[in-house]
Amino acid sequence: MTTATTLSFAASLLSFVATSAHAESSDKLTKGLEQRAPRAHHKRMAIELAAVFAVGNRWYWRDNGKPNEVDWQLRGDAALQAKLGGLDAWRFDGNPYDINALGHPGFGMLTHFLARENGYGLGEAFAISTLASGTWEVFLELREYGSLNDMAVTSTAGLPLGETAYQMIHHASETHLELRGGMGLENGDAFGIVGVRGELDRIPSQGRGTFRGGRHVSFAAELPTDELGVRSYEGGAKSTVAGYYRNTDDSRLVAGVSAEFDYRKDEERTSRDWDLWTAVAFGPSIDYQVRHPSGLTLALGADLYVDFGMLKAQAFEAWRAEHPDERMRNVMEGREHPYYFGLGASMDPRVNIAYGGYFAGARLSGTRFGSLDSADRDQEMLSNKLHFTDRDANAELAAGYSHDSWSLMLDGRLHRRDGRVGTVEDAASRHTAMLTFAVRR
């Protein structure tokens, strides 16, 4: 996954160049927090959810509901029975990309965060967020098909987003933040870039044991711009849900399960095409760090994820030119920037080295997505149920120098995307180089 692996790579480099003084203090705070679990505020949670639904309902029925009339495909008197009676009334919806890629993850983030603020554990917050999403689909959007993609994305994206926000707000003094700016070249085009990254690691740095509940969270966002405006919007968050740690005098091992959300929207330029890519991911993560008495530190890590995504079909435009009259699934029909829903798998090995103030890192990543071809909102109208596949490969190499609260980094990235639609194949590639300066806290 593209943004996901960049996020993991950035977070691991950030932890390298940040000071390690927070580790012992976080151990003490962790022990103190584990001794007292907060009391859940059930009534306050219910009131806050009711307020969220009231605001959402008012937005949904703006202008007497006219913006949503196109989605009212179920009869009002039979809609509830249809949704509760089976899967036939549950389909992939046809909403615009940003509503599905940002709006529903934002709802999941809010409900997860509110649940955590009201004293619920991470698993309970995930369940509350899922219940809230299901309630919205069944009752508030009564005459619409229940949205499979909303159920797949809302609470799963809310977990890394909401948990990261919750942990960093409550442990602000332990959170390492980095603001980065600079310039670069992508396929020969010059651009400027600003970015922000943050990491909070409260996994004990002594002894061994197990942990759960967002002890290690991170986020990253980048905004490259040029003379035409914003080139792309990228961001993501990652939370380690549970795992095992083992510390010795010269090494640290953390193995666990992580959840991640990643969003990317690239604007079209002469040197490269537009792109859409949003994914929620879940799977095992491992990080191992060893310190040599000379001061050299080596860190290895990898994530292995199962992904649900909303993304551009790389070969669709070429296929569409050959088949202009075919009726396709809703999110690809008559849209300037079509996309599809898919399932995928991704892998992200990485390595970092630090010595004194110098640091370097490298990572490779690969992702493969296949389209989900059934249960489209307009399933009965489709004339062709094509299967789409897309593969994404990335390589990144970074090196720099850090001193006190600032760092200078040279970053090179290679990206290749290839896809297949029926018998039509297409591919695109990018090469990027950036020089950035960062300050951190």
Secondary structure per residue as TSV (DSSP state, phi and psi in degrees):
chain	resnum	aa	ss	phi	psi
A	1	M	-	360.0	139.1
A	2	T	H	-74.9	-65.9
A	3	T	H	-63.2	-35.0
A	4	A	H	-61.3	-47.7
A	5	T	H	-70.7	-34.9
A	6	T	H	-62.2	-40.2
A	7	L	H	-62.2	-49.0
A	8	S	H	-61.2	-42.7
A	9	F	H	-63.6	-44.4
A	10	A	H	-63.9	-41.3
A	11	A	H	-65.6	-39.8
A	12	S	H	-69.4	-37.9
A	13	L	H	-66.1	-39.2
A	14	L	H	-60.1	-42.6
A	15	S	H	-66.3	-27.3
A	16	F	H	-69.2	-47.2
A	17	V	H	-84.3	-15.7
A	18	A	S	-75.8	157.9
A	19	T	-	-70.6	156.2
A	20	S	S	-102.8	11.6
A	21	A	T	-66.8	-21.1
A	22	H	H	-72.3	-15.2
A	23	A	H	-63.4	-49.5
A	24	E	H	-66.7	-41.6
A	25	S	H	-64.8	-36.0
A	26	S	H	-67.5	-32.8
A	27	D	H	-59.6	-44.3
A	28	K	H	-65.6	-43.9
A	29	L	H	-66.1	-37.4
A	30	T	H	-61.5	-45.1
A	31	K	H	-61.8	-40.4
A	32	G	H	-65.4	-40.2
A	33	L	H	-70.4	-34.0
A	34	E	H	-68.8	-17.6
A	35	Q	T	-80.2	-17.5
A	36	R	-	-139.0	111.2
A	37	A	-	-85.3	134.3
A	38	P	-	-66.4	151.1
A	39	R	-	-80.9	133.0
A	40	A	-	-74.2	135.6
A	41	H	-	-102.5	87.8
A	42	H	H	-67.3	-44.2
A	43	K	H	-66.1	-43.9
A	44	R	H	-63.3	-37.9
A	45	M	H	-61.6	-43.7
A	46	A	H	-64.3	-40.9
A	47	I	H	-65.4	-43.2
A	48	E	H	-66.9	-40.6
A	49	L	H	-64.4	-38.9
A	50	A	H	-61.8	-39.0
A	51	A	H	-66.2	-41.5
A	52	V	H	-61.4	-44.7
A	53	F	H	-67.5	-34.7
A	54	A	H	-65.2	-43.9
A	55	V	H	-65.6	-44.2
A	56	G	H	-62.8	-39.5
A	57	N	H	-64.9	-39.1
A	58	R	H	-64.4	-40.1
A	59	W	H	-65.7	-42.0
A	60	Y	H	-63.2	-36.9
A	61	W	T	-96.9	19.6
A	62	R	G	-60.3	144.4
A	63	D	G	52.5	40.5
A	64	N	G	59.7	27.4
A	65	G	G	81.3	6.3
A	66	K	G	-58.0	-38.5
A	67	P	G	-60.6	-19.5
A	68	N	G	-109.2	1.7
A	69	E	G	-59.2	-32.5
A	70	V	G	-62.0	-23.0
A	71	D	G	-92.7	-2.0
A	72	W	-	-83.7	81.3
A	73	Q	-	-104.2	-3.4
A	74	L	S	-107.4	145.9
A	75	R	-	-69.2	135.9
A	76	G	H	-57.7	-39.6
A	77	D	H	-78.9	-14.3
A	78	A	H	-116.3	-2.8
A	79	A	H	-64.0	-46.9
A	80	L	H	-62.5	-44.5
A	81	Q	H	-62.8	-38.7
A	82	A	H	-65.1	-42.8
A	83	K	H	-69.1	-38.3
A	84	L	H	-83.7	-12.1
A	85	G	H	-93.8	-11.4
A	86	G	-	169.0	-173.1
A	87	L	S	-88.7	-8.4
A	88	D	T	-61.6	-28.8
A	89	A	T	-95.0	14.7
A	90	W	E	-117.4	121.8
A	91	R	E	-143.6	169.2
A	92	F	B	-78.7	128.4
A	93	D	-	-83.3	-178.0
A	94	G	-	-119.7	27.9
A	95	N	-	-69.6	156.3
A	96	P	-	-56.8	156.4
A	97	Y	H	-55.2	-48.5
A	98	D	H	-70.4	-27.1
A	99	I	I	-65.4	-44.5
A	100	N	I	-74.5	-36.2
A	101	A	I	-88.1	-23.3
A	102	L	I	-122.4	-43.0
A	103	G	I	-62.4	-51.0
A	104	H	H	-72.0	-40.3
A	105	P	H	-58.8	-35.6
A	106	G	H	-64.2	-39.7
A	107	F	H	-63.3	-42.1
A	108	G	H	-64.3	-39.8
A	109	M	H	-61.1	-45.0
A	110	L	H	-63.8	-48.6
A	111	T	H	-67.6	-37.5
A	112	H	H	-64.6	-45.3
A	113	F	H	-62.1	-45.1
A	114	L	H	-62.1	-39.9
A	115	A	H	-63.8	-41.6
A	116	R	H	-66.2	-39.1
A	117	E	H	-64.6	-26.2
A	118	N	T	-92.9	14.7
A	119	G	T	91.7	8.7
A	120	Y	-	-85.7	150.6
A	121	G	-	-72.6	173.4
A	122	L	H	-61.0	-46.6
A	123	G	H	-63.2	-39.4
A	124	E	H	-65.9	-39.4
A	125	A	H	-63.6	-40.1
A	126	F	H	-62.2	-41.8
A	127	A	H	-65.6	-41.5
A	128	I	H	-64.1	-42.6
A	129	S	H	-63.2	-40.5
A	130	T	H	-65.4	-42.9
A	131	L	H	-62.9	-41.0
A	132	A	H	-62.9	-42.8
A	133	S	H	-63.5	-44.2
A	134	G	H	-64.2	-38.4
A	135	T	H	-62.2	-42.7
A	136	W	I	-60.4	-46.8
A	137	E	I	-64.5	-40.2
A	138	V	I	-80.4	-44.5
A	139	F	I	-103.7	-45.0
A	140	L	I	-76.9	-40.0
A	141	E	T	-96.2	59.9
A	142	L	T	-59.6	-43.3
A	143	R	T	-90.2	2.3
A	144	E	S	-97.1	155.1
A	145	Y	-	-58.9	141.6
A	146	G	E	-62.8	135.1
A	147	S	E	-89.9	115.0
A	148	L	H	-65.9	-40.4
A	149	N	H	-69.4	-33.8
A	150	D	H	-64.7	-41.5
A	151	M	H	-67.0	-32.4
A	152	A	H	-75.0	-25.7
A	153	V	H	-105.4	-37.3
A	154	T	H	-58.9	-62.1
A	155	S	H	-77.6	-28.7
A	156	T	H	-70.0	-36.2
A	157	A	H	-76.0	-33.6
A	158	G	H	-62.4	-28.6
A	159	L	H	-63.0	-58.6
A	160	P	H	-66.8	-37.7
A	161	L	H	-69.7	-51.8
A	162	G	H	-67.9	-39.1
A	163	E	H	-68.0	-39.4
A	164	T	H	-62.6	-45.8
A	165	A	H	-62.0	-44.7
A	166	Y	H	-62.2	-48.9
A	167	Q	H	-66.2	-41.4
A	168	M	H	-71.5	-33.6
A	169	I	H	-67.6	-39.3
A	170	H	H	-84.0	-12.5
A	171	H	T	-133.4	49.4
A	172	A	G	-60.8	-37.4
A	173	S	G	-69.1	-22.2
A	174	E	G	-94.9	-8.1
A	175	T	-	-81.5	130.2
A	176	H	E	-93.4	121.8
A	177	L	E	-115.1	145.2
A	178	E	E	-136.2	128.9
A	179	L	E	-111.2	124.7
A	180	R	E	-127.2	142.4
A	181	G	E	-146.2	155.1
A	182	G	E	173.4	-153.4
A	183	M	E	-142.7	163.3
A	184	G	E	-164.5	-179.4
A	185	L	E	-128.9	132.9
A	186	E	E	-127.5	114.3
A	187	N	T	51.0	35.2
A	188	G	T	92.1	-12.2
A	189	D	E	-86.6	131.6
A	190	A	E	-82.8	145.0
A	191	F	E	-152.2	159.1
A	192	G	E	-104.1	159.1
A	193	I	E	-145.8	141.0
A	194	V	E	-126.5	147.3
A	195	G	E	-152.3	157.3
A	196	V	E	-135.6	140.5
A	197	R	E	-139.2	151.4
A	198	G	E	-147.0	149.1
A	199	E	E	-146.5	139.2
A	200	L	E	-132.4	117.9
A	201	D	E	-121.3	105.5
A	202	R	-	-111.2	15.8
A	203	I	S	-71.0	129.7
A	204	P	-	-52.4	140.8
A	205	S	S	-98.9	8.3
A	206	Q	S	-132.9	147.8
A	207	G	S	72.7	-160.0
A	208	R	E	-143.4	159.7
A	209	G	E	162.6	-166.5
A	210	T	E	-116.1	161.5
A	211	F	E	-147.0	164.3
A	212	R	E	-156.6	161.3
A	213	G	E	87.6	51.3
A	214	G	E	65.9	40.3
A	215	R	E	-71.0	-24.4
A	216	H	E	-130.0	114.0
A	217	V	E	-132.4	156.1
A	218	S	E	-156.9	159.4
A	219	F	E	-146.6	161.6
A	220	A	E	-155.0	147.2
A	221	A	E	-147.4	140.2
A	222	E	E	-132.0	144.2
A	223	L	E	-137.5	90.9
A	224	P	E	-81.1	141.5
A	225	T	E	-134.4	157.1
A	226	D	E	-142.8	-164.8
A	227	E	T	-66.5	-18.0
A	228	L	T	-91.6	-6.5
A	229	G	E	119.2	-149.2
A	230	V	E	-72.3	127.8
A	231	R	-	-82.0	-38.6
A	232	S	E	-161.6	160.6
A	233	Y	E	-120.2	123.3
A	234	E	E	-135.3	139.6
A	235	G	E	-169.6	160.6
A	236	G	E	-171.8	169.0
A	237	A	E	-144.4	152.0
A	238	K	E	-139.4	137.4
A	239	S	E	-135.7	129.7
A	240	T	E	-83.5	117.1
A	241	V	E	-77.3	-44.2
A	242	A	E	-162.4	160.3
A	243	G	E	175.8	-165.8
A	244	Y	E	-127.9	140.6
A	245	Y	E	-128.8	150.6
A	246	R	E	-145.8	122.3
A	247	N	E	-117.3	138.5
A	248	T	-	-124.7	-174.9
A	249	D	S	-63.5	-29.3
A	250	D	S	-128.6	13.9
A	251	S	E	-151.7	163.2
A	252	R	E	-147.1	130.7
A	253	L	E	-123.8	130.6
A	254	V	E	-131.9	120.2
A	255	A	E	-125.9	130.0
A	256	G	E	-161.9	-163.8
A	257	V	E	-119.9	131.9
A	258	S	E	-123.1	154.5
A	259	A	E	-121.5	142.9
A	260	E	E	-144.1	146.0
A	261	F	E	-128.0	136.9
A	262	D	E	-142.2	138.5
A	263	Y	E	-132.8	135.5
A	264	R	E	-146.4	134.8
A	265	K	E	-137.9	109.2
A	266	D	E	-99.6	130.6
A	267	E	-	-81.9	153.6
A	268	E	-	-73.7	139.4
A	269	R	B	-136.9	164.7
A	270	T	T	-64.7	-29.4
A	271	S	T	-88.6	-12.5
A	272	R	B	-162.0	158.7
A	273	D	-	-85.7	170.2
A	274	W	-	-68.8	163.5
A	275	D	E	-156.4	151.2
A	276	L	E	-130.4	136.9
A	277	W	E	-160.2	112.6
A	278	T	E	-133.6	136.7
A	279	A	E	-147.3	143.3
A	280	V	E	-111.6	138.2
A	281	A	E	-138.1	153.0
A	282	F	E	-151.3	135.5
A	283	G	E	166.9	-177.1
A	284	P	E	-74.3	146.7
A	285	S	E	-132.6	149.0
A	286	I	E	-142.5	138.9
A	287	D	E	-138.3	130.9
A	288	Y	E	-131.0	131.2
A	289	Q	E	-130.1	135.2
A	290	V	E	-129.7	138.7
A	291	R	E	-117.3	126.9
A	292	H	-	-90.2	146.7
A	293	P	T	-55.4	-24.0
A	294	S	T	-70.8	-13.4
A	295	G	S	107.4	-6.7
A	296	L	-	-75.3	133.1
A	297	T	E	-123.1	130.9
A	298	L	E	-120.9	132.8
A	299	A	E	-129.9	134.9
A	300	L	E	-123.1	145.7
A	301	G	E	-159.0	164.4
A	302	A	E	-163.7	150.4
A	303	D	E	-123.2	142.5
A	304	L	E	-129.5	109.8
A	305	Y	E	-118.7	152.5
A	306	V	E	-102.1	133.3
A	307	D	E	-122.7	144.6
A	308	F	E	-114.2	127.9
A	309	G	E	-133.1	159.7
A	310	M	E	-125.5	113.2
A	311	L	E	-150.8	161.8
A	312	K	-	-70.3	140.4
A	313	A	-	-88.1	111.6
A	314	Q	T	-58.8	-36.6
A	315	A	T	-97.2	3.6
A	316	F	H	-66.9	-40.8
A	317	E	H	-59.8	-42.4
A	318	A	H	-66.9	-38.7
A	319	W	H	-67.4	-40.7
A	320	R	H	-63.0	-35.9
A	321	A	H	-61.8	-28.5
A	322	E	H	-89.4	-16.2
A	323	H	-	-135.7	67.1
A	324	P	T	-70.7	-18.1
A	325	D	T	-101.0	-1.2
A	326	E	-	-71.5	141.6
A	327	R	-	-94.1	116.9
A	328	M	-	-102.9	175.9
A	329	R	-	-59.8	159.2
A	330	N	G	-57.5	-45.6
A	331	V	G	-73.9	-0.6
A	332	M	G	-117.9	-4.6
A	333	E	S	-95.7	120.3
A	334	G	S	67.3	27.9
A	335	R	-	-114.5	143.1
A	336	E	S	-64.8	-39.0
A	337	H	S	-126.1	81.0
A	338	P	-	-71.1	156.1
A	339	Y	-	-149.1	171.0
A	340	Y	E	-137.4	165.7
A	341	F	E	-97.8	136.7
A	342	G	E	-150.7	163.7
A	343	L	E	-108.7	145.4
A	344	G	E	-151.8	-178.3
A	345	A	E	-141.8	144.7
A	346	S	E	-141.5	153.9
A	347	M	E	-137.8	143.6
A	348	D	E	-144.8	81.3
A	349	P	E	-80.8	145.6
A	350	R	E	-150.6	156.8
A	351	V	E	-143.7	140.2
A	352	N	E	-134.1	145.5
A	353	I	E	-132.3	138.6
A	354	A	E	-138.1	139.6
A	355	Y	E	-149.5	117.8
A	356	G	T	62.5	-128.3
A	357	G	T	-93.4	-1.6
A	358	Y	E	-92.7	145.0
A	359	F	E	-147.2	154.0
A	360	A	E	-151.2	153.1
A	361	G	E	-154.0	156.7
A	362	A	E	-145.6	150.6
A	363	R	E	-153.5	152.2
A	364	L	E	-124.3	152.1
A	365	S	E	-151.8	152.2
A	366	G	E	-145.5	139.3
A	367	T	E	-137.6	140.8
A	368	R	E	-130.8	129.6
A	369	F	E	-119.7	143.0
A	370	G	E	-125.7	141.8
A	371	S	E	-72.6	150.8
A	372	L	-	-92.9	112.2
A	373	D	-	-97.9	-4.4
A	374	S	S	-112.7	170.6
A	375	A	-	62.2	34.9
A	376	D	B	-71.9	151.3
A	377	R	T	-55.8	-35.6
A	378	D	T	-108.3	37.6
A	379	Q	G	-53.0	-40.2
A	380	E	G	-70.5	-16.5
A	381	M	G	-94.9	-9.9
A	382	L	-	-69.8	137.6
A	383	S	S	-100.8	-11.0
A	384	N	-	-151.5	120.7
A	385	K	-	-103.6	62.7
A	386	L	-	-63.5	150.7
A	387	H	-	-101.8	130.3
A	388	F	E	-106.1	141.6
A	389	T	E	-131.9	140.6
A	390	D	E	-138.5	139.5
A	391	R	E	-122.7	141.0
A	392	D	E	-128.3	126.3
A	393	A	E	-127.2	137.4
A	394	N	E	-137.6	146.3
A	395	A	E	-137.4	139.2
A	396	E	E	-141.7	139.3
A	397	L	E	-134.6	129.4
A	398	A	E	-136.4	146.9
A	399	A	E	-150.1	151.3
A	400	G	E	-174.7	-171.1
A	401	Y	E	-134.2	139.6
A	402	S	E	-126.7	139.9
A	403	H	E	-146.6	125.2
A	404	D	T	52.9	-115.1
A	405	S	T	-105.0	13.6
A	406	W	E	-130.4	160.9
A	407	S	E	-152.0	154.4
A	408	L	E	-123.0	131.0
A	409	M	E	-137.8	137.4
A	410	L	E	-106.7	126.7
A	411	D	E	-130.2	124.9
A	412	G	E	-118.3	135.8
A	413	R	E	-133.1	139.4
A	414	L	E	-121.3	135.4
A	415	H	E	-139.2	130.5
A	416	R	E	-131.0	134.6
A	417	R	E	-127.5	126.8
A	418	D	E	-134.5	147.6
A	419	G	E	-142.6	165.6
A	420	R	E	-139.5	132.5
A	421	V	E	-130.4	110.8
A	422	G	T	62.1	-121.6
A	423	T	T	-99.6	2.4
A	424	V	E	-95.0	133.4
A	425	E	E	-123.7	151.2
A	426	D	E	-153.0	155.7
A	427	A	E	-148.1	155.7
A	428	A	E	-146.9	151.2
A	429	S	E	-140.4	156.9
A	430	R	E	-139.5	147.6
A	431	H	E	-131.8	131.2
A	432	T	E	-132.0	139.3
A	433	A	E	-131.1	136.3
A	434	M	E	-138.4	144.2
A	435	L	E	-120.8	120.0
A	436	T	E	-132.3	152.5
A	437	F	E	-117.7	136.8
A	438	A	E	-132.6	148.5
A	439	V	E	-121.6	146.9
A	440	R	E	-138.8	161.4
A	441	R	-	-124.7	360.0
